[in-house]
Amino acid sequence: MASRQDTMMNPSIEELFDRAGSKFSLVTLSAMRARQINAYYHSLSEGAYGEYTPPMVEVPSGNYLTIALEETAAGKLKYEYKA
């Protein structure tokens, strides 16, 4: 039987909303960062170094979106509205 902690999302949605401001900005920020992480790993396989920012947090998951969400929760990514 799975424990409650195993079934809950970490970081919590509320924590992520607090960091990003809204659902739209959280989705946009996470998707953009996940694409950057994908480009980073793709460039490593081609031998290009230093062109893209590597992941800024250590997570056991290899999922780029999960890494982006963990970076947001850790305060490594910030979203600012342009006026």
Backbone as CSV, one residue per row, in Angstrom:
resi,resn,N_x,N_y,N_z,CA_x,CA_y,CA_z,C_x,C_y,C_z
1,MET,0.846,-1.178,0.000,0.000,0.000,0.000,0.891,1.240,0.000
2,ALA,0.596,2.179,-0.861,1.382,3.412,-0.961,1.033,4.338,0.195
3,SER,2.062,4.963,0.733,1.820,5.911,1.811,1.306,7.223,1.225
4,ARG,0.777,8.063,2.070,0.244,9.349,1.609,1.352,10.203,1.008
5,GLN,2.531,10.148,1.576,3.645,10.941,1.078,4.041,10.507,-0.335
6,ASP,3.917,9.216,-0.654,4.258,8.722,-1.977,3.277,9.206,-3.038
7,THR,2.039,9.493,-2.655,1.031,9.872,-3.624,0.912,11.382,-3.790
8,MET,1.507,12.151,-2.909,1.406,13.602,-2.995,2.533,14.146,-3.859
9,MET,2.231,15.194,-4.589,3.223,15.818,-5.448,4.181,16.648,-4.608
10,ASN,5.436,16.499,-4.862,6.434,17.295,-4.184,7.296,17.945,-5.245
11,PRO,7.373,19.221,-5.366,6.802,20.266,-4.517,5.300,20.422,-4.732
12,SER,4.658,21.022,-3.746,3.199,21.159,-3.815,2.811,22.213,-4.848
13,ILE,1.623,22.064,-5.372,1.089,23.014,-6.358,1.000,24.411,-5.754
14,GLU,0.583,24.506,-4.505,0.457,25.813,-3.855,1.809,26.522,-3.781
15,GLU,2.851,25.772,-3.452,4.193,26.344,-3.381,4.643,26.843,-4.751
16,LEU,4.350,26.075,-5.784,4.719,26.481,-7.143,3.937,27.711,-7.582
17,PHE,2.649,27.794,-7.258,1.853,28.969,-7.608,2.384,30.211,-6.906
18,ASP,2.811,30.052,-5.649,3.373,31.179,-4.916,4.628,31.712,-5.602
19,ARG,5.428,30.817,-6.156,6.664,31.218,-6.837,6.400,31.849,-8.198
20,ALA,5.404,31.321,-8.923,5.182,31.763,-10.303,4.096,32.835,-10.421
21,GLY,3.170,32.875,-9.508,2.142,33.895,-9.542,0.804,33.442,-10.085
22,SER,0.802,32.587,-11.098,-0.458,32.104,-11.670,-0.228,30.773,-12.376
23,LYS,-1.311,30.110,-12.722,-1.201,28.841,-13.442,-0.548,29.042,-14.797
24,PHE,-0.952,30.103,-15.496,-0.408,30.369,-16.822,1.101,30.610,-16.757
25,SER,1.543,31.428,-15.835,2.977,31.720,-15.752,3.763,30.490,-15.311
26,LEU,3.190,29.647,-14.455,3.860,28.419,-14.043,4.029,27.471,-15.227
27,VAL,2.986,27.313,-16.020,3.057,26.435,-17.187,4.063,26.979,-18.199
28,THR,4.009,28.272,-18.462,4.922,28.891,-19.425,6.366,28.779,-18.965
29,LEU,6.619,29.125,-17.724,7.974,29.073,-17.174,8.522,27.648,-17.193
30,SER,7.725,26.698,-16.772,8.172,25.304,-16.712,8.437,24.733,-18.095
31,ALA,7.558,25.034,-19.038,7.738,24.522,-20.397,8.986,25.110,-21.048
32,MET,9.199,26.401,-20.871,10.387,27.042,-21.456,11.669,26.459,-20.859
33,ARG,11.671,26.289,-19.547,12.869,25.753,-18.887,13.091,24.294,-19.266
34,ALA,12.030,23.512,-19.377,12.175,22.107,-19.778,12.788,22.019,-21.182
35,ARG,12.403,22.922,-22.079,12.997,22.948,-23.420,14.487,23.309,-23.347
36,GLN,14.847,24.231,-22.462,16.261,24.598,-22.289,17.072,23.416,-21.765
37,ILE,16.526,22.683,-20.822,17.217,21.515,-20.277,17.377,20.450,-21.355
38,ASN,16.335,20.255,-22.153,16.414,19.317,-23.265,17.524,19.730,-24.231
39,ALA,17.603,21.007,-24.555,18.640,21.507,-25.459,20.030,21.314,-24.847
40,TYR,20.143,21.482,-23.531,21.424,21.282,-22.853,21.902,19.843,-23.033
41,TYR,21.046,18.877,-22.731,21.446,17.467,-22.859,21.686,17.074,-24.318
42,HIS,20.917,17.641,-25.211,21.117,17.364,-26.631,22.474,17.919,-27.088
43,SER,22.848,19.116,-26.615,24.126,19.708,-27.008,25.299,18.915,-26.437
44,LEU,25.109,18.301,-25.266,26.177,17.472,-24.692,26.462,16.275,-25.581
45,SER,25.407,15.698,-26.140,25.605,14.531,-27.000,26.295,14.904,-28.307
46,GLU,26.218,16.182,-28.677,26.876,16.645,-29.894,28.256,17.220,-29.630
47,GLY,28.664,17.288,-28.368,29.993,17.781,-28.019,30.087,19.275,-27.828
48,ALA,28.981,19.988,-27.810,28.985,21.436,-27.580,28.813,21.689,-26.086
49,TYR,29.729,22.430,-25.508,29.675,22.709,-24.068,29.523,24.202,-23.819
50,GLY,28.823,24.566,-22.766,28.718,25.949,-22.343,27.674,26.776,-23.075
51,GLU,26.958,26.193,-23.998,25.971,26.956,-24.757,24.651,27.089,-24.005
52,TYR,24.293,26.104,-23.203,23.030,26.100,-22.478,23.284,25.918,-20.991
53,THR,22.348,26.415,-20.176,22.456,26.299,-18.729,22.075,24.892,-18.289
54,PRO,22.945,24.223,-17.532,22.607,22.877,-17.042,21.550,22.951,-15.945
55,PRO,20.971,21.826,-15.565,20.006,21.827,-14.458,20.638,22.426,-13.197
56,MET,19.859,23.215,-12.469,20.363,23.935,-11.300,20.034,23.250,-9.988
57,VAL,19.375,22.103,-10.029,19.068,21.326,-8.828,19.355,19.864,-9.108
58,GLU,19.635,19.124,-8.060,19.844,17.674,-8.172,18.538,16.976,-7.824
59,VAL,18.002,16.230,-8.770,16.777,15.468,-8.546,16.971,14.060,-9.092
60,PRO,16.310,13.084,-8.488,16.468,11.708,-8.974,15.781,11.467,-10.312
61,SER,14.866,12.344,-10.692,14.120,12.161,-11.932,14.919,12.664,-13.129
62,GLY,14.759,12.001,-14.253,15.370,12.446,-15.489,14.382,13.188,-16.367
63,ASN,13.171,13.407,-15.859,12.131,14.105,-16.603,12.430,15.598,-16.572
64,TYR,12.534,16.211,-17.750,12.928,17.616,-17.835,11.897,18.548,-17.215
65,LEU,10.617,18.222,-17.335,9.590,19.055,-16.723,9.661,18.979,-15.200
66,THR,9.924,17.803,-14.668,10.081,17.650,-13.219,11.263,18.472,-12.722
67,ILE,12.355,18.448,-13.461,13.532,19.241,-13.092,13.176,20.727,-13.087
68,ALA,12.445,21.178,-14.107,12.044,22.583,-14.193,11.142,22.975,-13.015
69,LEU,10.215,22.110,-12.642,9.344,22.400,-11.503,10.128,22.429,-10.197
70,GLU,11.093,21.530,-10.041,11.934,21.532,-8.842,12.780,22.808,-8.778
71,GLU,13.262,23.273,-9.918,14.026,24.524,-9.947,13.148,25.700,-9.540
72,THR,11.911,25.697,-9.988,10.973,26.754,-9.612,10.711,26.721,-8.110
73,ALA,10.483,25.543,-7.566,10.219,25.408,-6.125,11.418,25.829,-5.292
74,ALA,12.621,25.597,-5.808,13.840,25.964,-5.082,14.169,27.449,-5.208
75,GLY,13.380,28.175,-6.004,13.623,29.604,-6.162,14.715,29.930,-7.175
76,LYS,15.084,28.953,-7.974,16.127,29.171,-8.975,15.587,29.871,-10.220
77,LEU,14.276,29.752,-10.472,13.642,30.384,-11.617,12.646,31.408,-11.111
78,LYS,12.575,32.520,-11.799,11.636,33.565,-11.434,10.904,34.024,-12.684
79,TYR,9.653,34.399,-12.517,8.855,34.880,-13.623,8.478,36.313,-13.325
80,GLU,8.749,37.204,-14.256,8.386,38.621,-14.093,7.500,39.040,-15.246
81,TYR,6.429,39.744,-14.911,5.546,40.262,-15.940,6.184,41.490,-16.563
82,LYS,6.121,41.588,-17.886,6.596,42.781,-18.575,5.449,43.744,-18.706
83,ALA,5.712,44.997,-18.372,4.639,46.008,-18.438,4.563,46.655,-19.801
